[in-house]
Amino acid sequence: MMMMMMMMMMMMRKRRRKLKRVLYLETTATWARVSRDRIRKWESTALERGNGGGAAAMVSLLCTLQSHRDDVNACAFSGSLLATCSADKSISVYRTADFSELPFSPLRGHGYGVHCCCFSACGQYLASCSTDATTIVWSMERGEIEAVLEHPGRSAVRVCAFSPDSSHLVSGGSDGSIALWDFSSRTLCRTSAVTDATIVACSFTPCGQLFITGSTYGDLRLWDLNMNHLHAEKNAHDLGVACAQVAPRETKGTDGCVQFRLASCGQDSLLKIWVISLPSNAGIKMQLVHSLTGQSAPVLSCAYSPDGQLLVSGVSEDRQRDRQSVDKTVTVYQANEGVLLYTLNQHDRYVTACAFSPTAPLIATGSMDKTVNIWMLEEASGAHDESTSVSSLAGRTSRGRSALMVSEWSEEDVLSWLQEEGLEAVADIFTSNNIDGGELLSLTKETLSSDLHIESLGLRSKIMKKIEELKMAPVSNGTPDEFLCPITREIMKDPVIAADGYSYERDAIESWIKTKSRTSPMTNLPLQTTLLTPNRTLKMAIFRWSTSQ
């Protein structure tokens, strides 16, 4: 018995030490803890601001996903899903609306660790590649295997990427070969051994007619779609390329020519930004414009935001530095000028993966600590209101909790609030006592103890603290755009989250689905499902705002 008590005390100390590593710096937003150890949502902050000065966004840790049992190697977003793959041979798939795992997750079909995963443009398919020499195509409707593409030569497959229109899929092997697949027929179009090193990076240009590859030799090569011509070759990183990604939008040069931005990173601790130019009267050019040295260790991953304005990178561990100050960070840059905006410190080991959501202000980062962190980008206009955290992007679901006119809450609203605040332990007690919004406001520490029989002093104090926060009314001027349905442009009365991750008025989106093709009103991409999830947080925020006018 004594030995068991000692072990429990040691576990509690370890738990407290882990929690203390969470940094509380500038702006705090309260997040719930849900789903036990699978998802943790912390009271989190915008972390260390860089030298960007007046940055347009704040970054806060939204939640930590802990489904994997080994290193996380890659992560990828679709319009409504997040996929993560790991050395534990599995792929986990989450809904971005609440970061709950899909019923068929995790996906298991590979015989060895999974190195990379990526979604097709429509989000209906997921490709994953592995040391087992295969690239598997999965259906996101049922989680079933659609095809198994065996890499020529049976070498380990380290990277895979879809073309923007998903007509082609490229995979790169450890033997230096590239395989180009016709995705509609799932057949091999062409294969070629392009280097003696391992292919570790691949990304298409937005036009879909060019793609870049990177290898452990440190070279970047620009190919046409059919691999008939090598347009450019650069010795980019002395100790090997780790990742390369083309920005999702094209730009125009000073002479009017089409340009693409490319980010690459490597073992030399550098993050580089290149410009690929397509002049009308000359060959394709590839030039280095920025070499970012803000990292003190190898940079293992990089990714552009959907608009190409931000660039995120993940850094490994600097073995030369003190163990207490090792560089296991996520850095966020202003992409065009290469200005460091934020450094995020939450992972315990190398940051091996990063990705931006195409439809929401979210970043996912994966690490060798077996976790995936989800970060939220928030508008930094004026003071942050601790009781509200609603995205400024039209129609998108907010991850924060909005304080409302609590007296109008139903019992169901109170239960939703308890879940958001990590107070699930008292949900049954509140339900059996029919606690609605009015009753919630009348609670005191004494009634919590004598009437509801909540014995824990700490729990009673936490409940009262949260109730006091709810009583703080935010001041709003004008109709916030996020309260308007993207279809009708009217204030929503019954907001629901659709499969594309956006929030709509229920009647409007149901009518849209019935009378239109099953495509998103916001992205025009197919909706993977017609399932609609009530957005109670947004509904309560709208009610709070309307009663304050």
Backbone torsions as a table, in degrees:
resi	resn	phi	psi	omega
1	MET	NA	-43.8	179.6
2	MET	-61.8	-41.9	179.4
3	MET	-62.3	-40.6	-180.0
4	MET	-64.5	-41.4	178.8
5	MET	-63.4	-40.1	179.1
6	MET	-64.0	-41.1	179.3
7	MET	-64.0	-40.2	179.3
8	MET	-64.8	-40.4	178.6
9	MET	-64.0	-40.0	178.5
10	MET	-63.8	-40.5	179.1
11	MET	-64.6	-39.7	179.7
12	MET	-66.1	-39.8	178.0
13	ARG	-63.4	-43.2	179.7
14	LYS	-61.3	-40.7	179.6
15	ARG	-63.0	-43.2	-179.8
16	ARG	-65.4	-39.5	179.2
17	ARG	-62.3	-38.7	-179.6
18	LYS	-65.8	-41.1	-179.6
19	LEU	-66.8	-31.7	-178.6
20	LYS	-67.8	-17.4	-178.9
21	ARG	-74.9	-12.0	177.0
22	VAL	-72.2	128.2	-176.6
23	LEU	-91.1	136.2	175.6
24	TYR	-117.8	99.5	-174.7
25	LEU	-107.2	-95.3	-168.2
26	GLU	-86.6	-73.2	-170.6
27	THR	-109.1	122.7	-178.8
28	THR	-104.4	145.1	173.7
29	ALA	-137.9	132.6	-173.0
30	THR	-86.1	129.7	179.6
31	TRP	-123.6	151.7	-178.2
32	ALA	-83.3	160.4	171.8
33	ARG	-107.5	120.6	-175.4
34	VAL	-130.1	164.3	172.6
35	SER	55.0	38.7	177.1
36	ARG	51.7	-122.8	-174.3
37	ASP	-90.5	-3.2	-179.6
38	ARG	-73.1	-44.0	-179.0
39	ILE	-132.4	127.7	174.8
40	ARG	-119.9	128.2	176.2
41	LYS	-114.6	124.8	-168.9
42	TRP	-104.7	163.2	163.4
43	GLU	-76.7	105.5	-165.3
44	SER	-124.6	174.8	-169.8
45	THR	-141.9	164.8	165.5
46	ALA	-76.1	123.8	-171.2
47	LEU	-97.7	158.9	-176.0
48	GLU	-3.4	108.3	178.1
49	ARG	-77.3	138.7	178.9
50	GLY	-83.5	-156.4	-176.6
51	ASN	-93.7	20.0	-178.6
52	GLY	-76.6	-8.3	177.4
53	GLY	67.7	-117.2	-175.2
54	GLY	-79.1	66.2	179.1
55	ALA	-67.3	151.0	-174.4
56	ALA	-88.9	0.0	-176.4
57	ALA	-146.1	153.5	170.7
58	MET	-107.9	153.7	-179.3
59	VAL	-122.3	129.0	178.1
60	SER	-134.6	149.5	179.4
61	LEU	-77.4	119.6	-177.7
62	LEU	-88.2	-50.8	179.3
63	CYS	-162.3	165.4	178.2
64	THR	-122.4	124.9	-179.8
65	LEU	-97.2	133.5	-173.2
66	GLN	-131.3	48.5	-177.7
67	SER	-85.3	-26.3	-172.5
68	HIS	-87.3	153.7	-179.7
69	ARG	-106.6	2.3	-179.7
70	ASP	-148.8	-175.5	-176.7
71	ASP	-51.5	138.2	171.4
72	VAL	-87.2	125.0	-174.6
73	ASN	-100.7	-28.2	-177.8
74	ALA	-160.7	159.1	174.1
75	CYS	-145.0	150.6	-176.8
76	ALA	-150.8	141.1	176.8
77	PHE	-103.8	148.2	159.4
78	SER	-112.1	-165.9	179.3
79	GLY	-64.1	-30.1	-175.8
80	SER	-134.4	1.5	-176.7
81	LEU	-129.5	157.3	171.0
82	LEU	-125.5	130.4	175.5
83	ALA	-115.6	138.9	175.9
84	THR	-130.6	141.6	180.0
85	CYS	-126.3	157.5	-167.4
86	SER	-145.8	163.5	173.0
87	ALA	-67.7	-8.4	177.1
88	ASP	-81.3	10.2	175.4
89	LYS	79.3	5.5	-174.4
90	SER	-117.1	162.7	172.0
91	ILE	-124.3	126.2	176.7
92	SER	-101.2	141.6	-178.2
93	VAL	-127.6	128.5	-176.0
94	TYR	-123.4	151.9	168.2
95	ARG	-80.3	131.9	179.6
96	THR	-77.4	-11.3	177.9
97	ALA	-66.2	-38.0	-179.3
98	ASP	-142.0	2.9	-179.8
99	PHE	57.6	37.0	169.0
100	SER	-91.7	146.5	179.9
101	GLU	-73.0	144.2	175.5
102	LEU	-67.2	155.1	-177.3
103	PRO	-56.7	-32.4	-177.7
104	PHE	-89.9	2.4	178.7
105	SER	-85.5	142.4	3.9
106	PRO	-83.4	155.2	176.2
107	LEU	-86.2	131.2	-179.4
108	ARG	-130.9	116.8	179.7
109	GLY	-156.3	-15.1	179.9
110	HIS	-89.7	148.1	179.8
111	GLY	-87.8	-17.1	178.8
112	TYR	-135.1	-176.4	-177.8
113	GLY	-56.2	147.3	-179.7
114	VAL	-98.0	123.4	-174.1
115	HIS	-90.5	-33.1	-172.0
116	CYS	-151.9	153.4	173.8
117	CYS	-147.5	150.9	-179.7
118	CYS	-156.3	149.1	179.7
119	PHE	-95.2	150.0	168.9
120	SER	-71.1	165.4	-175.4
121	ALA	-60.2	-37.0	-179.1
122	CYS	-79.2	-12.5	-179.6
123	GLY	80.0	1.8	-177.8
124	GLN	-81.7	-16.7	-177.2
125	TYR	-130.2	148.3	176.0
126	LEU	-126.7	131.4	175.3
127	ALA	-106.5	139.9	177.3
128	SER	-137.9	145.3	-178.9
129	CYS	-130.1	157.8	-166.8
130	SER	-149.8	167.6	173.0
131	THR	-62.3	-17.5	-179.4
132	ASP	-75.9	8.5	174.8
133	ALA	74.8	18.2	179.4
134	THR	-125.3	154.3	166.6
135	THR	-116.1	119.6	-177.6
136	ILE	-101.3	135.4	174.5
137	VAL	-103.3	123.3	-176.5
138	TRP	-110.4	145.2	171.0
139	SER	-85.7	128.6	179.0
140	MET	-86.8	0.0	175.0
141	GLU	-82.3	-39.2	-176.8
142	ARG	-125.6	-9.1	-177.7
143	GLY	76.3	21.2	-177.8
144	GLU	-97.3	156.4	177.7
145	ILE	-76.4	123.1	178.0
146	GLU	-90.2	-36.4	-178.5
147	ALA	-160.9	151.4	173.2
148	VAL	-120.7	113.2	-177.3
149	LEU	-100.4	113.0	-177.8
150	GLU	-86.2	125.8	-177.0
151	HIS	-69.5	135.3	178.3
152	PRO	-57.0	135.9	-179.4
153	GLY	85.3	-5.3	178.0
154	ARG	58.1	31.6	175.9
155	SER	-85.9	159.1	176.5
156	ALA	-60.5	140.2	179.4
157	VAL	-101.3	120.6	-173.5
158	ARG	-99.7	-22.0	-175.5
159	VAL	-152.7	149.8	175.0
160	CYS	-146.2	151.4	-177.7
161	ALA	-154.8	138.1	173.9
162	PHE	-86.8	149.6	167.9
163	SER	-72.5	159.8	-175.6
164	PRO	-56.1	-33.2	178.6
165	ASP	-95.5	5.8	178.8
166	SER	61.2	20.6	176.2
167	SER	-76.8	-24.0	-178.8
168	HIS	-133.2	156.0	175.8
169	LEU	-133.5	129.7	178.7
170	VAL	-110.2	138.6	174.3
171	SER	-130.0	144.4	-178.8
172	GLY	-119.6	138.2	-173.9
173	GLY	-109.1	166.7	179.2
174	SER	-72.8	-12.7	177.1
175	ASP	-91.7	9.1	178.6
176	GLY	83.4	12.1	-178.9
177	SER	-99.0	153.3	176.1
178	ILE	-119.6	135.8	175.6
179	ALA	-116.3	128.0	177.7
180	LEU	-107.8	119.6	-175.4
181	TRP	-110.7	140.7	167.9
182	ASP	-81.8	114.7	-169.7
183	PHE	-73.4	-35.5	-177.4
184	SER	-63.2	-38.0	-179.7
185	SER	-99.1	-7.7	-178.0
186	ARG	58.0	36.5	-179.2
187	THR	-115.7	154.8	-179.5
188	LEU	-78.5	123.1	177.3
189	CYS	-86.0	-45.8	-176.6
190	ARG	-162.1	150.0	172.7
191	THR	-137.6	147.0	-178.7
192	SER	-154.6	139.2	173.7
193	ALA	-87.4	110.5	-172.6
194	VAL	-104.3	-10.4	-179.4
195	THR	-160.4	164.0	175.2
196	ASP	-88.6	-7.1	-178.1
197	ALA	-97.1	177.5	179.9
198	THR	-82.4	132.8	173.9
199	ILE	-79.5	119.1	-176.3
200	VAL	-120.0	-5.7	-177.2
201	ALA	-142.8	143.4	177.1
202	CYS	-158.3	136.1	179.5
203	SER	-157.3	139.0	178.9
204	PHE	-90.1	151.2	169.6
205	THR	-75.7	158.9	-178.3
206	PRO	-58.3	-28.6	179.7
207	CYS	-73.8	-17.7	179.0
208	GLY	78.8	3.1	-177.4
209	GLN	-98.8	-7.4	-179.9
210	LEU	-135.3	152.5	170.9
211	PHE	-146.0	152.0	-177.2
212	ILE	-107.1	144.4	173.1
213	THR	-127.3	149.9	176.6
214	GLY	-133.2	148.2	-176.3
215	SER	-130.8	171.1	179.2
216	THR	-71.9	-7.9	170.9
217	TYR	-74.3	-18.5	180.0
218	GLY	101.4	5.4	-177.0
219	ASP	-95.2	149.4	170.5
220	LEU	-114.7	134.6	-179.7
221	ARG	-130.7	135.5	-178.4
222	LEU	-108.0	119.8	-175.4
223	TRP	-114.7	154.8	167.0
224	ASP	-80.5	167.7	-171.5
225	LEU	-57.4	-39.6	-176.9
226	ASN	-88.6	3.9	179.4
227	MET	59.6	31.8	177.2
228	ASN	-86.4	-20.8	-174.9
229	HIS	-143.8	133.4	173.1
230	LEU	-92.2	108.7	-173.1
231	HIS	-82.1	-30.9	-177.9
232	ALA	-156.9	150.2	176.4
233	GLU	-144.6	127.3	-177.9
234	LYS	-130.4	138.6	169.8
235	ASN	-83.6	95.8	-166.0
236	ALA	-91.0	-43.7	-173.9
237	HIS	-136.0	121.4	-172.5
238	ASP	-55.9	-39.7	-173.7
239	LEU	-102.3	11.8	177.6
240	GLY	114.6	141.8	174.2
241	VAL	-76.9	140.9	175.1
242	ALA	-107.4	-35.2	-177.5
243	CYS	-159.1	153.5	174.8
244	ALA	-150.8	136.6	178.8
245	GLN	-144.5	135.8	175.6
246	VAL	-87.5	137.7	177.1
247	ALA	-61.0	144.1	-173.2
248	PRO	-73.4	-7.7	-179.8
249	ARG	-124.6	141.6	175.3
250	GLU	-81.9	158.0	177.4
251	THR	-127.8	176.5	177.8
252	LYS	-115.0	134.6	175.9
253	GLY	-78.0	174.5	-179.9
254	THR	-62.4	-26.2	178.6
255	ASP	-93.0	7.4	177.8
256	GLY	86.6	-0.5	-178.4
257	CYS	-77.3	155.1	178.6
258	VAL	-72.2	136.2	178.7
259	GLN	-131.8	150.4	173.5
260	PHE	-125.3	139.8	175.2
261	ARG	-93.6	139.7	179.4
262	LEU	-129.3	132.6	173.6
263	ALA	-111.1	137.6	175.9
264	SER	-136.6	151.7	178.4
265	CYS	-143.4	163.0	-175.2
266	GLY	-161.8	-171.7	-177.4
267	GLN	-72.6	-9.3	179.0
268	ASP	-85.2	9.9	178.5
269	SER	69.0	19.2	-178.9
270	LEU	-110.7	145.8	170.2
271	LEU	-117.4	119.0	-173.7
272	LYS	-115.2	145.0	177.1
273	ILE	-117.9	127.2	-177.4
274	TRP	-117.6	157.7	172.2
275	VAL	-119.7	125.6	174.6
276	ILE	-101.6	117.3	-176.3
277	SER	-108.8	140.1	178.6
278	LEU	-118.0	72.2	179.3
279	PRO	-65.2	150.2	-175.9
280	SER	-74.8	-23.7	-173.6
281	ASN	-113.9	14.6	-178.6
282	ALA	-152.4	178.2	-180.0
283	GLY	-75.5	170.0	179.7
284	ILE	-69.2	135.3	-179.3
285	LYS	-116.6	147.2	177.5
286	MET	-133.0	117.3	-174.3
287	GLN	-128.4	143.0	175.3
288	LEU	-80.7	129.1	179.4
289	VAL	-114.1	-28.2	178.6
290	HIS	-144.0	139.8	171.4
291	SER	-124.7	104.7	-171.5
292	LEU	-90.4	125.6	-173.2
293	THR	-113.1	21.2	-176.7
294	GLY	-74.6	-3.2	-179.0
295	GLN	-103.8	144.6	-178.9
296	SER	-107.8	13.5	-178.6
297	ALA	-152.3	167.9	178.5
298	PRO	-51.3	138.0	178.7
299	VAL	-99.0	117.7	-169.5
300	LEU	-99.5	-15.0	-177.4
301	SER	-155.3	155.0	176.6
302	CYS	-155.1	153.7	-178.8
303	ALA	-158.6	144.2	176.6
304	TYR	-92.4	151.7	169.9
305	SER	-72.9	163.2	-177.4
306	PRO	-57.6	-32.5	179.4
307	ASP	-91.5	-1.0	178.2
308	GLY	76.5	7.7	-176.1
309	GLN	-88.1	-22.1	-179.8
310	LEU	-120.2	151.6	179.1
311	LEU	-135.4	125.5	179.5
312	VAL	-112.5	146.1	178.2
313	SER	-139.9	153.1	178.2
314	GLY	-115.7	137.0	-171.7
315	VAL	-115.4	146.8	178.4
316	SER	-89.6	-164.6	-175.3
317	GLU	-93.1	131.9	176.3
318	ASP	-88.2	106.0	-175.8
319	ARG	-70.7	-14.4	-178.4
320	GLN	-84.1	-15.4	-176.7
321	ARG	-93.6	166.3	177.9
322	ASP	-60.3	140.9	-175.4
323	ARG	-59.3	-24.8	-179.8
324	GLN	-81.5	-10.0	-176.7
325	SER	-130.1	28.5	-178.6
326	VAL	-64.9	152.2	-176.6
327	ASP	-91.1	97.4	176.2
328	LYS	-126.1	58.1	-165.8
329	THR	-111.0	167.7	169.5
330	VAL	-115.8	127.3	179.9
331	THR	-113.4	140.8	178.3
332	VAL	-119.3	124.9	-177.4
333	TYR	-116.3	152.5	162.8
334	GLN	-75.9	117.6	-163.8
335	ALA	-69.8	-39.2	-173.5
336	ASN	-67.7	-41.1	-177.2
337	GLU	-101.9	-9.1	-179.9
338	GLY	71.5	31.0	-178.9
339	VAL	-88.4	127.9	179.1
340	LEU	-71.3	123.3	179.7
341	LEU	-99.4	-49.4	-175.8
342	TYR	-144.7	148.6	170.9
343	THR	-121.0	122.3	-174.6
344	LEU	-108.7	126.1	-175.4
345	ASN	-120.6	94.8	177.2
346	GLN	-138.3	-24.1	-178.3
347	HIS	-79.5	150.0	-179.1
348	ASP	-92.3	-16.6	179.2
349	ARG	-137.8	-169.4	-175.9
350	TYR	-50.0	140.1	173.4
351	VAL	-92.9	109.2	-170.4
352	THR	-101.7	-12.0	-174.5
353	ALA	-151.0	149.3	174.5
354	CYS	-155.8	151.3	-179.4
355	ALA	-160.3	146.4	172.6
356	PHE	-97.3	143.2	171.1
357	SER	-74.5	138.8	179.0
358	PRO	-79.0	-13.9	-173.9
359	THR	-125.0	-1.2	-178.8
360	ALA	-146.2	155.9	-178.2
361	PRO	-78.3	65.6	-174.9
362	LEU	-129.6	146.1	172.8
363	ILE	-123.8	137.0	172.6
364	ALA	-111.5	136.2	176.3
365	THR	-130.0	134.0	179.7
366	GLY	-114.3	155.9	-171.3
367	SER	-145.6	164.3	172.8
368	MET	-72.7	-3.3	173.3
369	ASP	-82.3	8.1	174.7
370	LYS	77.2	8.6	-177.4
371	THR	-114.9	161.4	171.2
372	VAL	-124.2	122.5	176.8
373	ASN	-96.5	138.9	175.8
374	ILE	-109.8	122.5	-177.5
375	TRP	-111.3	144.6	177.2
376	MET	-110.8	135.3	171.9
377	LEU	-93.9	126.6	-178.2
378	GLU	-124.6	148.0	176.3
379	GLU	-61.6	137.6	-179.7
380	ALA	-109.8	50.0	-179.4
381	SER	-96.7	105.0	-180.0
382	GLY	75.5	-166.6	-178.2
383	ALA	-71.4	144.4	178.6
384	HIS	-81.3	129.7	178.3
385	ASP	-89.4	115.6	-172.6
386	GLU	-64.0	-24.5	-177.4
387	SER	-90.4	-7.7	177.7
388	THR	-132.4	142.6	176.9
389	SER	-149.5	62.3	-177.6
390	VAL	-96.8	129.4	-179.5
391	SER	-58.2	142.9	178.9
392	SER	-83.6	-2.9	-179.2
393	LEU	-84.6	131.2	-170.8
394	ALA	-57.9	126.6	171.0
395	GLY	79.1	-4.5	-175.4
396	ARG	-88.4	150.4	-176.7
397	THR	-73.1	140.5	177.1
398	SER	-87.7	144.2	176.3
399	ARG	-92.3	-13.4	-175.7
400	GLY	-89.4	171.2	176.4
401	ARG	-98.5	128.0	178.7
402	SER	-101.0	130.8	176.9
403	ALA	-76.5	140.6	-176.5
404	LEU	-128.0	-175.5	169.3
405	MET	-73.6	90.1	-168.2
406	VAL	-61.9	-28.3	-178.0
407	SER	-61.6	-19.2	-179.1
408	GLU	-93.2	-2.4	-177.4
409	TRP	-67.7	145.5	171.1
410	SER	-86.1	173.4	176.2
411	GLU	-61.4	-35.4	178.6
412	GLU	-65.8	-38.7	177.7
413	ASP	-63.6	-39.4	178.8
414	VAL	-63.7	-41.9	178.2
415	LEU	-63.3	-39.6	177.2
416	SER	-62.2	-41.2	178.9
417	TRP	-63.8	-41.9	178.0
418	LEU	-59.2	-42.1	179.4
419	GLN	-65.6	-41.4	-179.6
420	GLU	-64.5	-32.3	-176.2
421	GLU	-95.2	7.1	177.9
422	GLY	73.6	28.0	-178.1
423	LEU	-109.9	33.5	-178.4
424	GLU	-59.6	-23.3	-176.2
425	ALA	-61.5	-25.3	-178.2
426	VAL	-106.8	7.9	-176.8
427	ALA	-60.1	-44.5	-179.5
428	ASP	-64.4	-38.0	179.2
429	ILE	-64.2	-44.7	179.9
430	PHE	-65.2	-38.2	-179.6
431	THR	-66.2	-46.3	-178.3
432	SER	-66.0	-21.4	178.9
433	ASN	-103.4	9.2	175.6
434	ASN	52.3	50.9	-179.4
435	ILE	-81.5	112.0	172.9
436	ASP	-103.8	-167.9	-176.3
437	GLY	-62.2	-42.3	179.8
438	GLY	-63.5	-43.5	178.2
439	GLU	-65.7	-36.1	-179.7
440	LEU	-59.8	-43.6	-178.5
441	LEU	-67.9	-24.2	-177.3
442	SER	-87.5	-4.8	-178.0
443	LEU	-68.7	144.9	173.5
444	THR	-130.5	170.8	176.7
445	LYS	-60.3	-34.7	-178.9
446	GLU	-68.1	-44.3	-179.5
447	THR	-70.1	-31.8	175.8
448	LEU	-61.4	-35.8	-178.4
449	SER	-82.5	-51.2	-172.3
450	SER	-81.0	-38.7	-175.8
451	ASP	-92.7	-41.0	-178.2
452	LEU	-96.8	-8.8	175.0
453	HIS	58.5	41.5	173.5
454	ILE	-88.6	107.9	-170.0
455	GLU	-80.1	-30.6	-175.0
456	SER	-70.5	120.2	178.1
457	LEU	-63.7	-41.6	179.8
458	GLY	-62.5	-40.0	179.9
459	LEU	-68.2	-40.3	177.4
460	ARG	-62.1	-41.5	179.7
461	SER	-64.8	-40.0	-179.9
462	LYS	-65.0	-42.7	179.4
463	ILE	-61.3	-44.7	-178.7
464	MET	-66.1	-36.2	177.8
465	LYS	-62.9	-42.4	179.9
466	LYS	-68.3	-36.1	177.4
467	ILE	-64.9	-40.8	178.1
468	GLU	-63.2	-37.4	177.3
469	GLU	-63.2	-36.4	-179.6
470	LEU	-66.5	-26.5	-177.2
471	LYS	-76.9	-10.4	179.4
472	MET	-80.8	118.9	-175.7
473	ALA	-96.2	121.9	174.4
474	PRO	-73.2	152.2	178.7
475	VAL	-100.3	127.9	-178.7
476	SER	-123.7	140.4	175.9
477	ASN	-122.7	125.3	-178.1
478	GLY	79.9	170.3	179.1
479	THR	-89.2	114.3	177.6
480	PRO	-58.6	136.7	-175.2
481	ASP	-64.0	-29.0	-178.7
482	GLU	-70.8	-11.1	177.2
483	PHE	-86.9	-7.3	-177.5
484	LEU	-95.4	136.7	176.3
485	CYS	-66.7	129.2	-179.7
486	PRO	-60.9	-21.4	-179.0
487	ILE	-86.2	-52.0	-175.2
488	THR	-93.7	-18.1	-174.7
489	ARG	59.8	28.9	174.7
490	GLU	-112.7	156.0	179.7
491	ILE	-61.1	130.6	-177.0
492	MET	-76.2	139.6	175.7
493	LYS	-103.9	-32.9	179.9
494	ASP	-134.9	72.8	-176.4
495	PRO	-69.7	139.5	177.3
496	VAL	-133.0	153.4	178.4
497	ILE	-97.7	124.2	178.2
498	ALA	-90.9	177.9	-175.9
499	ALA	-66.1	-18.3	179.3
500	ASP	-83.6	-1.2	178.9
501	GLY	89.7	-4.4	179.7
502	TYR	-93.2	158.5	177.3
503	SER	-104.6	137.6	-178.9
504	TYR	-136.5	161.1	166.9
505	GLU	-66.3	132.7	-173.4
506	ARG	-54.5	-50.5	-177.9
507	ASP	-60.0	-38.2	-176.4
508	ALA	-68.1	-45.8	-177.7
509	ILE	-73.4	-33.3	176.3
510	GLU	-64.7	-41.6	177.2
511	SER	-65.0	-40.2	178.9
512	TRP	-59.7	-46.7	-177.9
513	ILE	-64.9	-36.0	-177.8
514	LYS	-74.3	-37.6	-173.0
515	THR	-99.6	-18.5	180.0
516	LYS	-110.1	175.0	170.2
517	SER	-69.8	158.5	-175.7
518	ARG	-76.2	68.7	177.9
519	THR	-123.1	157.8	179.7
520	SER	-71.9	132.1	175.3
521	PRO	-63.2	-21.7	-175.8
522	MET	-96.1	-36.4	-174.4
523	THR	-113.1	-13.8	-176.1
524	ASN	66.4	7.3	176.5
525	LEU	-86.6	153.8	-179.7
526	PRO	-60.7	140.2	173.5
527	LEU	-81.6	127.1	-176.0
528	GLN	-70.1	-25.2	179.5
529	THR	-153.3	156.9	176.9
530	THR	-94.5	6.8	179.2
531	LEU	-63.5	132.0	179.3
532	LEU	-117.4	130.3	-178.2
533	THR	-108.9	123.9	179.1
534	PRO	-57.2	132.6	177.3
535	ASN	-99.9	80.5	-174.7
536	ARG	-66.7	-34.8	179.3
537	THR	-61.3	-46.3	178.8
538	LEU	-67.0	-38.8	179.2
539	LYS	-60.7	-42.2	179.4
540	MET	-68.9	-36.2	178.1
541	ALA	-64.4	-41.0	178.4
542	ILE	-64.4	-42.4	179.8
543	PHE	-64.3	-41.2	178.9
544	ARG	-61.5	-44.7	-179.2
545	TRP	-65.0	-44.1	-175.7
546	SER	-65.8	-35.9	179.9
547	THR	-75.9	-15.8	179.8
548	SER	-89.4	-7.9	-177.5
549	GLN	-80.2	NA	NA
